[in-house]
Amino acid sequence: MNDDVVMRSDAKKNRERILEVAVVELTIDPAVALSAIAKKAGVGQGTLYRHFATREKLIFEVYQFEMQQVASLAEQLLATKSPKEALREWMGCLAEYAMTKAGLAIAIKQAASTYEFPGKSGYAPVQSAAELLLRANEEAGTIRSGVTNDDFFLAIAGIWQIDSQGEWRSRLARLMNLVMDGLCAGSPESLKKKNV
């Protein structure tokens, strides 16, 4: 096997491992040292800096990586569930992600104050995923028509403020059900049930 191919393969694995470790460590401690991330990833600091020249670039890559994971879940859910079930489950996962990644959110805010993230590109996959789920539900007649991405994110953003230190899962489920009830009110499916 060609040494260049092996190097590229190893470099890719190192990069992925650094990102995986960074997600965990930044979630626990937004001020974690890059040397600690490198050590837990099993790479030297030089390797970390070859992939991510600055702390801010690492944090931005972690943010993009995480947003892509959340976005990919929408397609997976639509492939295995009804549009309504997929939307409800994805909303819950998105809210749970936002609540349990508080340390990462702090690290992102701190990095954004010194590093200009390239537009909203990191968040774009999540917006596209929401659009995909909303349109699938609109076509299925399970939510009211005309719900925009902005409407959707404004409706659920407050839920992310639940205190994640206490018993929050039952409260999250109740609030997610409230949002779903609102999205479904006035849908063709709900109107059909009323007229039966």
N, C-alpha and C positions, 0 to 999 in steps of 0.2 A: 504494500500500500504506500502511496505517495506521502512523504513527510508533511507536505503542505496541507494535504487533506486531513491528516491526523491532527495537525496543529489547529486547523480551522474548527474541527470537531471538538477538540479539547477547549478551545477558546469559547466556543458557543456554550458548552456545558458549564464552564467557569462563570460566564456571564449570567446564565440562567440561575445557577446556584447562588450567585451574589444577590440577584434580584429576590429570590425566594427567601433568603436569610434576611435581607434588608426589610422586606415586608413585615416579618415577624418582629425583628428587633426595633424598628421604628414605631411599630404599634405599641410595644411595651414601653419604650423610652424614646421620645422624639429627639433627644439630644445625644443618642448613642454615638460613640466614637466610630469613625470609619474603620479604624484598626480592629475594633471588636467585631464588626461585620465581616471583615476580611478573614479574621481568625476563625469565626464560626462557619464561614463558607469554605474553609480549608484552602484558602489562597493567600498569597502574599499581598502586601499593600501595593506593590508595584503592579500586580495583575489587576487589582481593583481600580487603580488610577488609570491603567491603560484602557479599561472599559468605560470608566466614569471619571473624567478629569477633575470634577468638583463634586462636593457634597450635593449641591443643588441639582446637578445633572443626574446624579443617582436618584435623588428623591423624585425628580420629574419622570424618570424612567419607571420607577416603582409605581408612581401614580398612573402612568399610561398602561403598565402591565396589569394593574389591578382593575382599571376601568375596562380593559379588554376582556378580562375574566368575567366580570359582571355582565358585560354586553353579550358575550358568547352564550351565557346561560339562557338568554331569551330564545335564541334559535333552538337550543336543545330542548327547552320546555315546550315550545310550539310543535316540535317533532313528535312529542310523546303524550301531550295533553290537549284538551280542548282549549281554544283561545282564552276563554274566561278563567279556567284553572291555571293556565300558563301565566296570565297577567297577575292574578292574585299571588301565586307563588313567587314570581319574580319581584313584585312589589315588596313582599316580606323579606326576601333575600337582600334586596337593595337597602331596605331600612335597617336590617340587622347588620349588614356590612357597615353602613354609616355609623351605627352606634358602637360597634365593637372595634372600630378602627380609629378611635378618638386620638390616640397618640400619633398615628400616621397623618391625620388631618392637621394636627398642630405642626408637625414637621413640614407639611406641604405649605401651610400658611407662612411659616418662618422662611422657607426657601423662596416663596413667591415674593417676599418683601425685598429680597436681594438679587433675585434671578428672574428675568422676564420669561415666563413660560410662553412658548409659541402659541398664542391665541388660546382658543378653547379646544385645541386638537385632542387633548387628553380626555376630555369629557364627551367629545363627539360620538364615540361608539355607544355610550350609554344613552345619549339622546336618540340615536338611530334605533337602538334596541327598543326603547319606549315607543317610538313611532311605529315600529314593526308590530308590536303587541297591540297598540291602540287601533291601528288600521285593521288587523286581523279580527279584533273584537267588533269593530264597527261593521265590517263585512259580514260577520256571523250574526249581527243583530243583537249582541249581548251587552253592548254599552250604548249610551246615547250618542248620537252623531255629533260631529264637530268638536270633540274634545281635542285640544291641542297639547303639544308637548309642554308648553308653558303652563297651561291649566293643570296638567297632570303633576308636574314637579312642584308647583306651588301648593297643590292639595296635599302632597305627601311630605313636603320638606319639614313641616312642623313636628311631624311624628319622630323625626330623627333627634329631637331635643329631649326625648324621654331619658330620665336618669338611668344609665346602664349599670349603675352600682347596685341597685336594688333588684327586686323581682319584677322585671320588665317584660318578660315574654308574653304573659297573658294580656297585659295592657297593650302591647304592640299588636297582638292578634285582634283584639277588640277594635282598635283604631283602624287597622287595615280593613277589617270587615265593614266599618263605617264608610271608609273611602270607596270600597267596592260597591256598597249599596248606593252611594251617590253617583258613581259612574254608570251603574245599571239602571237607575231610576229614569223612566221615560224611554228606555230602549225598546226596539220592536219586540224583543223577547218578553220584557216585563209587561208591555201593553197587551200582548197576546194572552198572557196569563190572567190579566185583569178581566178581559172580555170573555174568558171561558166560564 
